[in-house]
């Protein structure tokens, strides 16, 4: 049985095995090739993790999506209208290197496999960063990922268009190779049933932009998830990922980070630790971690990157 995280906590807490029992006897097998495609660099993902953690979560989300549809139906009946049902939006937040991307991709895949076969779109907030040129002009390159480095107005307008039922919506494209927005590229999403928005900043405030001062990105969410772990584990994962990238993506002549590709292991680990301590750790402590308890559900990971606890906010 679930237990409260602490006296008078708004959350119910499930350990790994308790949560796994909630999969409702449903089994969805993901092929090994799909698991390899869905997991992020240096992050383990197993069939067991899918079955014990993500399958019950996708089932819960499926219930929420259906309940949202039923609410639209009864509201239309009450108002004597025939409004078009708009997409269900799921926000996924958490630190750099904690595993948000894997969580988002696995949920996108699982949700699309439920009987109704909903159309699920995945959008990351990287595309809503200001271009490097603007960040450089504002002296914000070393604050990239902090709230002020995002075009929050554009992100909120994007979400407002989704909730307004706009049939075709542009999504800006971000390149991790070039470490910048690709202004010449635009992705379009067409009438999805579910939108997953993943990013470190999705539970933060508006940043005080004049015309959206009182708006929050999370105002548009129907469900929100925070991927959590001890900061010392996240730091280690970040350094390990940096080491792997140094040996792979950073070697690309076009990579923004090519200058790191020839570092020795000692210098590489020291560089990654310095970037973490000067940029990512302060952002985590000042801006990201403080939003954790806004989430509807928290996934707590152990040192091995696997989820140990699930906290679900009470209704």
C-alpha positions in Angstrom: 0.0 0.0 0.0 1.2 3.5 -0.7 2.2 5.7 2.2 2.4 9.5 2.7 5.9 11.0 2.1 5.7 12.7 5.5 2.8 13.8 7.8 0.3 15.9 6.0 2.1 15.4 2.7 0.1 16.2 -0.5 1.8 13.1 -2.1 1.3 9.4 -1.9 4.6 7.5 -2.1 5.1 4.2 -3.8 8.3 2.1 -3.7 9.3 0.4 -6.9 7.5 -2.8 -6.3 4.3 -1.1 -5.1 4.2 1.0 -8.2 4.8 -2.0 -10.5 1.7 -3.7 -9.1 -0.4 -0.9 -10.6 0.1 -1.9 -14.2 -3.4 -3.3 -14.3 -2.3 -6.7 -15.7 -1.5 -5.0 -19.0 1.7 -6.0 -20.7 3.2 -4.0 -23.6 6.5 -5.3 -24.9 9.0 -2.9 -26.3 11.5 -4.5 -28.6 15.2 -4.3 -27.8 15.8 -2.1 -30.8 13.1 0.3 -29.5 14.7 0.4 -26.1 18.1 1.3 -27.6 16.4 4.0 -29.7 14.5 5.5 -26.7 17.2 5.7 -24.1 19.5 8.7 -23.8 23.3 8.6 -23.9 24.9 6.9 -20.9 21.5 6.1 -19.4 20.4 2.5 -18.9 16.9 1.5 -19.9 15.6 -2.1 -19.6 12.5 -4.0 -20.3 12.0 -4.4 -16.5 12.2 -0.6 -16.0 9.6 -0.1 -18.8 7.3 -2.7 -17.2 7.6 -1.7 -13.6 7.8 2.1 -13.9 6.7 3.4 -17.3 3.9 1.0 -18.1 1.9 1.8 -14.9 2.6 5.5 -15.5 1.4 5.4 -19.1 -1.7 3.6 -17.9 -2.4 6.3 -15.3 -1.9 9.0 -18.0 -4.3 7.1 -20.3 -6.9 7.3 -17.6 -6.3 11.0 -17.2 -6.6 11.6 -21.0 -9.9 9.7 -21.1 -11.2 11.6 -18.1 -10.3 14.8 -19.8 -12.3 13.8 -22.9 -15.3 12.9 -20.7 -15.1 16.3 -19.1 -15.2 18.0 -22.5 -18.3 16.0 -23.4 -20.2 16.8 -20.2 -19.2 20.5 -20.4 -20.4 20.7 -24.0 -23.7 19.1 -22.9 -24.1 21.6 -20.1 -23.2 24.6 -22.3 -25.1 23.4 -25.3 -22.0 23.8 -27.5 -19.9 21.5 -29.7 -16.4 22.7 -29.0 -13.4 20.8 -30.4 -11.4 18.7 -27.9 -7.9 20.1 -27.6 -4.7 18.2 -26.9 -3.8 16.9 -23.5 -0.5 18.4 -22.4 2.0 16.6 -20.2 5.0 18.6 -18.8 8.2 16.8 -17.8 10.8 18.8 -15.8 14.1 18.0 -14.0 17.8 18.8 -14.0 20.2 18.5 -16.9 21.4 14.8 -17.2 18.7 13.4 -14.9 17.0 11.5 -17.7 14.0 13.7 -18.8 14.5 12.9 -22.4 14.3 9.1 -21.9 11.2 9.5 -19.8 9.6 11.6 -22.4 10.4 9.3 -25.3 9.3 6.2 -23.5 6.0 7.7 -22.5 5.5 9.0 -26.0 6.0 5.5 -27.4 3.9 3.7 -24.7 0.9 6.2 -24.9 0.7 5.7 -28.7 0.4 1.9 -28.1 -2.8 2.1 -26.0 -6.0 0.8 -27.8 -7.1 4.2 -29.1 -3.7 4.7 -30.7 -3.5 8.5 -29.8 -1.2 10.7 -31.8 1.5 11.8 -29.4 3.9 14.7 -30.1 7.1 15.4 -28.2 8.4 18.9 -27.9 11.5 20.1 -26.0 12.0 23.6 -24.7 15.5 23.7 -26.2 13.8 25.2 -29.3 12.5 28.1 -27.3 16.0 29.2 -26.1 17.1 32.6 -27.5 19.6 32.2 -30.4 23.2 32.4 -29.3 23.6 35.8 -31.0 21.0 37.3 -28.6 22.4 35.5 -25.6 25.9 36.9 -26.4 24.5 40.4 -26.8 22.8 40.1 -23.4 25.8 38.5 -21.7 23.8 35.3 -21.1 25.9 32.6 -22.8 27.0 31.3 -19.4 23.4 31.5 -18.2 22.1 29.2 -21.0 19.4 27.1 -19.5 18.5 29.6 -16.8 15.0 31.1 -17.0 16.1 34.4 -18.6 17.7 32.5 -21.6 14.4 31.3 -22.9 11.9 33.2 -25.1 9.1 32.4 -22.6 6.7 34.6 -24.5 7.1 32.5 -27.6 6.7 29.3 -25.6 3.5 30.5 -23.9 2.1 31.6 -27.2 2.9 28.1 -28.6 1.1 26.4 -25.8 -1.8 28.8 -26.1 -2.2 27.9 -29.7 -2.3 24.2 -28.8 -5.0 24.8 -26.2 -6.9 27.0 -28.7 -7.0 24.0 -31.1 -5.0 25.6 -33.9 -4.6 22.8 -36.4 -1.1 23.5 -37.6 1.6 24.9 -35.2 5.2 25.6 -35.9 7.9 24.4 -33.5 11.4 26.0 -33.5 14.3 23.6 -34.1 17.4 23.4 -31.9 20.7 21.7 -32.9 22.8 20.1 -30.1 25.6 19.8 -32.7 25.7 23.6 -33.3 24.4 24.4 -29.8 22.0 26.9 -31.3 18.6 27.6 -32.8 18.3 26.6 -36.4 16.3 29.6 -37.8 16.1 28.0 -41.3 14.4 24.9 -39.9 10.8 24.6 -38.6 8.9 21.6 -37.5 5.1 21.5 -37.6 2.7 19.6 -35.5 -0.7 18.7 -36.8 -3.7 18.2 -34.4 -2.1 15.8 -31.9 -4.1 14.1 -29.2 -1.3 14.4 -26.6 1.6 16.8 -26.4 4.6 16.1 -24.1 6.7 19.2 -23.3 10.0 18.3 -21.9 12.6 20.7 -20.4 14.4 21.9 -17.3 12.3 25.0 -17.1 8.7 23.9 -17.7 7.6 24.3 -14.1 9.2 27.7 -13.6 7.5 31.1 -13.8 7.3 33.4 -16.7 10.5 35.4 -15.9 8.5 38.6 -15.7 8.0 39.3 -19.4 5.7 42.4 -19.6 2.7 40.9 -21.4 2.9 37.5 -19.7 4.0 38.5 -16.3 1.3 36.5 -14.6 1.5 33.5 -16.9 3.2 30.2 -16.2 4.1 27.5 -18.7 2.6 25.0 -16.3 -0.8 26.8 -16.5 -1.3 24.9 -19.7 -0.5 21.4 -18.4 -3.0 18.7 -17.7 -0.4 16.6 -16.0 3.2 17.3 -14.9 6.1 15.1 -14.0 9.4 15.9 -12.2 12.3 13.5 -12.7 14.3 13.7 -9.4 17.6 12.4 -8.1 20.3 13.2 -5.5 22.4 16.1 -7.0 25.6 14.2 -6.4 24.3 11.4 -8.6 23.2 13.9 -11.3 26.7 15.5 -11.2 28.3 12.1 -11.8 26.0 11.3 -14.6 26.7 14.7 -16.2 30.5 14.1 -16.1 30.1 10.6 -17.5 27.9 11.9 -20.3 30.5 14.6 -21.1 33.2 12.0 -21.3 31.2 9.9 -23.7 30.3 13.0 -25.9 34.0 13.9 -25.9 34.7 10.5 -27.6 31.8 10.7 -30.0 29.7 13.8 -30.9 32.4 16.4 -29.9 34.7 14.9 -32.6 32.5 16.1 -35.3 34.3 19.0 -37.0 31.0 21.0 -37.0 30.4 20.5 -33.2 30.3 23.6 -31.1 32.2 21.6 -28.5 34.9 20.3 -30.7 37.5 22.1 -28.6 36.9 19.6 -25.8 37.4 16.5 -28.0 41.2 16.3 -27.5 41.2 16.8 -23.7 42.8 14.1 -21.6 40.4 12.1 -19.4 41.7 14.0 -16.3 41.2 17.4 -17.9 37.9 16.4 -19.5 36.4 15.3 -16.2 37.7 18.5 -14.5 36.2 20.6 -17.3 32.8 18.8 -17.0 32.9 19.2 -13.2 33.6 23.0 -13.5 30.7 23.5 -16.0 28.4 21.6 -13.6 29.5 23.6 -10.6 29.4 27.0 -12.3 26.3 26.6 -14.4 24.1 23.5 -14.0 24.3 23.1 -10.2 23.3 26.8 -9.5 20.5 26.5 -12.0 19.3 23.3 -10.4 19.4 24.7 -6.8 18.0 28.2 -7.7 15.4 27.5 -10.3 14.7 23.8 -11.1 14.6 22.0 -7.7 12.4 24.7 -6.2 9.7 23.7 -8.7 9.7 20.0 -7.8 6.6 20.1 -5.6 4.5 21.8 -8.3 4.5 18.5 -10.2 1.6 16.1 -10.2 4.0 13.1 -10.1 7.7 12.8 -9.0 9.9 10.0 -10.3 12.8 9.6 -7.8 15.9 7.8 -9.2 18.6 6.0 -7.4 22.4 6.1 -8.1 22.0 3.5 -10.9 19.6 5.8 -12.9 16.6 3.5 -12.2 13.5 4.8 -10.5 13.2 3.8 -6.8 10.1 5.8 -5.7 7.1 7.3 -7.3 5.2 10.2 -5.6 1.7 10.9 -6.8 -0.1 14.0 -5.7 -3.5 13.3 -4.0 -6.6 14.4 -5.8 
